[in-house]
Amino acid sequence: MHTATANTVARAKSSGLEGVVVADSELSEVDGEQGRLILRGFSVEELGHHATLEQAAELLWNGRLPDAGDRRMQRAFGEARRRAFSLVPALGPALALPDAMASLRAAVAHVAENEPEPGPALAGAVAVFAAAWARRAEGRAPVAPDPSLSHAADYLRMLRGTPPSAAAERALSSYLVTVADHGMNASTFAARVVASTGSDAVSAIVAGIGALKGPLHGGAPGPVLDMLDAIGAPERAAGWLEAELAAGRRIMGMGHRIYRVRDPRAAVLERAIEELERAGDAASRRLPLARGVERAAVEVLAARYPERALRTNVEFYTAVLLDALGVERRSFSATFAVGRVIGWYAHVEEQRRSGRLIRPASRYVGPGSATQ
């Protein structure tokens, strides 16, 4: 057995979660001990620094990484956004819901089950509907997509109302690629369970959105900014963090269920923020503060919990990057879904090809059980 897999299974057994391996997958490998994330043979660092979301979709869906001159997937995504926007007037109460993820869950259910290219159709719908909700939340009209742009550039344009700079497009592209897939996480598992029943891709993606809506899966980036705002300066970090721990509160953006070392995605996003700030196109400049807080948090947590490996996770620098791009905190989880839908759809198709129903077992502990 591969070392990472063996360690994952060992941790699962120690926590009473035996039998957690539910599928073989060619899509991604998460090595929590070494801090590696591999997507179809490519490291997340390589893809995050150099690939577009359309290229990542081609890789995850079709097993090939196209060169920069191959625009087929970009054209498919652009046309999908155009078609998705035509549905916006019919979404009605879905866009009026007060929560971005609740809105996205209801809106994506309007996508037709018989789309000729369901992957691009769903990716386009998530981006268009997330942006339309954000605009409505600001009291503004939705912005029609520009099919000629990349998915990252057009999403920012639909959010902000103006075309982004090349630096902003590149930064968001790095983020969306970095979060596109991450093994059998909760939302991906939810999508695969629905796909395994023979249901349609739209239903599976809606299930993934529902799982991502939960604060234990997709809800922590916003509070990272609250923490940075409260600390204010790197020299105040250690004292503030120690006081939070003494009060029994968690440190946001630190620790991961899988990684025992620093989340490799954090490094990709940290570099993206650095390049964005260097280009002079960041709505906020929190990077020096974030780095100082990260250093202090690692030291404080190691001193308090020497037996636990609590390192920076993807949410820490996600918050800083999206804030720098001018994305409002209320749209953070929906923006995560704009990237993650690529992985969800890849897993849905992989599960459908397997032809197997996922039917986990439970252990009865009620009246009359052996545990009573």
Stockholm file with secondary structure:
# STOCKHOLM 1.0

chainA/1-372         MHTATANTVARAKSSGLEGVVVADSELSEVDGEQGRLILRGFSVEELGHHATLEQAAELLWNGRLPDAGDRRMQRAFGEARRRAFSLVPALGPALALPDAMASLRAAVAHVAENEPEPGPALAGAVAVFAAAWARRAEGRAPVAPDPSLSHAADYLRMLRGTPPSAAAERALSSYLVTVADHGMNASTFAARVVASTGSDAVSAIVAGIGALKGPLHGGAPGPVLDMLDAIGAPERAAGWLEAELAAGRRIMGMGHRIYRVRDPRAAVLERAIEELERAGDAASRRLPLARGVERAAVEVLAARYPERALRTNVEFYTAVLLDALGVERRSFSATFAVGRVIGWYAHVEEQRRSGRLIRPASRYVGPGSATQ
#=GR chainA/1-372 SS CCHHHHHHHHHHHHTTCTTCCCCCCSSEEEETTTTEEEETTEEHHHHHHHCCHHHHHHHHHHSCCCCTTCCHHHHHHHHHHHHHHTTGGGCTHHHHSSSHHHHHHHHHTTSCTTCSSHHHHHHHHHHHHHHHHHHHHTTCCCCCCCTTSCHHHHHHHHHHSSCCCHHHHHHHHHHHHHTSCCSSCHHHHHHHHHHHTTCCHHHHHHHHHHHHTSHHHHCCHHHHHHHHHHHCSGGGHHHHHHHHHHTTCCCTTBCCSSCSSCCHHHHHHHHHHHHHHHTTCCSCCCHHHHHHHHHHHHHHHHHHCTTSCCCBCHHHHHHHHHHHTTCCGGGHHHHHHHHHHHHHHHHHHHHHHHTCCCCCCCCCCSTTSTTC
#=GC SS_cons         CCHHHHHHHHHHHHTTCTTCCCCCCSSEEEETTTTEEEETTEEHHHHHHHCCHHHHHHHHHHSCCCCTTCCHHHHHHHHHHHHHHTTGGGCTHHHHSSSHHHHHHHHHTTSCTTCSSHHHHHHHHHHHHHHHHHHHHTTCCCCCCCTTSCHHHHHHHHHHSSCCCHHHHHHHHHHHHHTSCCSSCHHHHHHHHHHHTTCCHHHHHHHHHHHHTSHHHHCCHHHHHHHHHHHCSGGGHHHHHHHHHHTTCCCTTBCCSSCSSCCHHHHHHHHHHHHHHHTTCCSCCCHHHHHHHHHHHHHHHHHHCTTSCCCBCHHHHHHHHHHHTTCCGGGHHHHHHHHHHHHHHHHHHHHHHHTCCCCCCCCCCSTTSTTC
//
